[in-house]
């Protein structure tokens, strides 16, 4: 029989390369289990700690992984509690809005909820067209809503992100608003716009989930037309 050389176990006369050692260890993951005495004799250079044994290096790597996992789990738990708080805040607001009898009541309830529950003190409710005469705080100046619509709404009825200083002045008294949520109202988004803003530039971003905003949009799109019709 011819003597064949295994790629996994090189002959003694072969010159070992780093790649061959790596390949051998990958194919024999229990090598150091079967030759445990080698672990204490192997040293690795570490940028912070100097020379450490392989066991110490493995332990440090494992501790770092555990610490990273614990940090990730903590972050997930914090986000879960925050999401639960947001959900409860929206749910309570829905009930309160159904009990409102005037536009002022609706606006007051929303401002209270968004300020206390979501730390969003800047909120406005504007109508594009109304069957009744409304106070100035509920109305857009001439044609300004068209400017907003053309720039911010294309394939969706909700916009999340940044707006210009000129647009801020149309919606908020506080010109320090850095990010906003704009929600069109009405069956065909013809009724008006709900806007709330944050001083945090990253609070509202285009890739955020806006399911709860969509539910609020649907509720207001039913309540507001009925309320306006009753006041004619």
N, C-alpha and C positions, 0 to 999 in steps of 0.2 A: 504494500500500500504506500501511496505517496504521502509524505508528511505535509499536511496543510496547515497554514498559519491562521489563527483566529483573529479577527479584527478586534474582538472584545478583550482577548488575553494575549498581548504581544509576547514573543519569545524573548528570552533573556538577552540575546544579542542585539535586539532592536533598540534604536534610540527613541526614547519616549519624548513626545511633544506635549505641550500643554493641552492641545486639542484632544490628543489621545487619552490623556488622563481624565479630562472632563467627560469624554464619551464613555470611558470605562466606568466612572462613578455614576453616570446617569443610568447605565445598564445594570449597575449593582448598587441600588440604593441602600442595601443593608451592610455595605462594606464596613462602615465604622461601627456598626453594632457587633459584627463578628470580630473586629479588631479594635476594641474599645480602648486598649492601652495606647493607641496612637493619638487619641484626641488630646490627651494632656501634654503630648510632646510637640503638638503643632501650634505655631504662633502666627498671629496675623497682625499686621500694622493697622492701627486705628488712629484717625486724624486727631481726635481729642485725647484718647486714653493711652496712646503709645502702643507698646506690644502687649497683646492679650492672647490668651489661649483660644482655640477654636470653640470650646465649650462656653467660655465667657462671652465670646462674640455672638454665638447662637442665642444665648440667654438674653443678651442685650437686644438683639433683633426681635426676639419673641416678645420681650417687654414693650418695645416700641410699637409692635403690631397690636398688642393688647391695649396699650394706651390710646392708639389711634381709633380702635374699635369702640372703646369706652367713650371717647369724645364724639364719635359719630352717633352712637346710641343716645347720648345725652342731647345732642342737637336734634335728633329725630323726636325725642320725647318733648323737648321744648316746642318744636313746631307743631306736634300733635295737640299739645295743650292750647297753643295759640289758635290753631284751627278750630278746636272745640269752642273756645271763647267767641270766635268770630261767628260760628254757626249759631250759637245760642243768642248772640246779639241780634243777628238778622231775624231769627225766629221770633224773638220778643217784639222786634220792630214791626213785623208783619201784622201781628195781633193789634198793636197800637194804631197802626195806620187804618185798619178796618173800622176802628172806633172813632176816627176823626170826622169832624163835621165841616171844617173850613180849610182853606188852603193854608192859612196861618198855623192851624193845628198840625197839618201834615209837615210843613216846613220846620216847625218847632220840634216835633218828635224826631225827625230825621237828624236835625242838628244836634240834639241832645245825645242820640245814640252814637252817631259818628264821632262826636267829640269825646264822650266818656268811654265808649267801648273800643274804638278803633284809633283814637288819638288823631282824628282828622277834623279840625275845627272849621275848615273852610268848605262851605257848601252853598250851592245856589240852585234855585229852580226857576227856569225861564220858559216862557211860552212863545212859540212862533206866531200863533194866531189863536184868538180866543173869541167865543161868542159873546163874552161880557167884557166890560172894561176892567182892567186889572191895575193894581198899584204898580208903580215904576219898577219896584224890586223884582217883579215877576215878568217883566217885558224886555225884549231885546230892542236896541235902537234899530232904526231903519236899515234893513238888509244886512245887518251884521251876522245874523245866523247863517245866511247863505255863504258868507266867507268861511265860517267855521265848518259848515257842512262840506264844502268843496275841498277843503284842505285835509280834514281829519277823518272823514268817513268815506270809505270806498266799498269794501266788501262786507262790512260789518256795521252794526248799529251801536257798538261800544268802542271807544278809543281809550287806550292806556298809554301814557308816556308824557312827553314834554310839550309845552305850547309856548308861543312867543309872548313877550311882554304886552303887546297890544291885545292879544287874545285874553290874557289874564285880566286886563282892565275891564273887559266886557263881562267877565264872570265873577271876579272876586275883588273885594276891596283891598285885601292884603296882596301886595305885588310880590311878596317873597315866596309865593307858591312855586315849587320846583318840579312837581310831577302831578298829573291829574288823571281822573277817570271821568270821561264824558259819556253819558248814556242818553240816547235818543228815546223819546217817549211817544206812544200812540201806536195804533194797530199798524200803520204804515210809516211810523217814525215822523209823523207830520205834526204832532202836538207840541212838542217842546223838548227841553234838554235838562237833565239832572247832572250837575257837575260837583265833584268834590276833589279837594286838593291837599297835597302834603308838602311840607317844607323839605322833606327828604327826596333828593333827586331819584333815588332807586326804589321808592315806595311803590310806584306804579310803573310797570314795564310791559311792553307789548306781548311777551310770552307768558304772562300770568294767566292763571285759571280765573275766569270771571263768571262761573256758574251762579254764585249767589247774587251777583249784580244782575244777571239775566232774570232771575226770579223776581228781584225787586222791580226791575224794568217792566215785567209782565203785570205785576200787581198794580203799579202806578198807572199803567196804560189802561187799566180797567176802572180804577177808582177816580182818577182825575176827570175824564170826560163826563162821567155821571155827576160829579160834584159841580162842574162848570154848568152843565145843563140844568141842574136844579136851581142854580142861582140866576138864571136868565130872567 
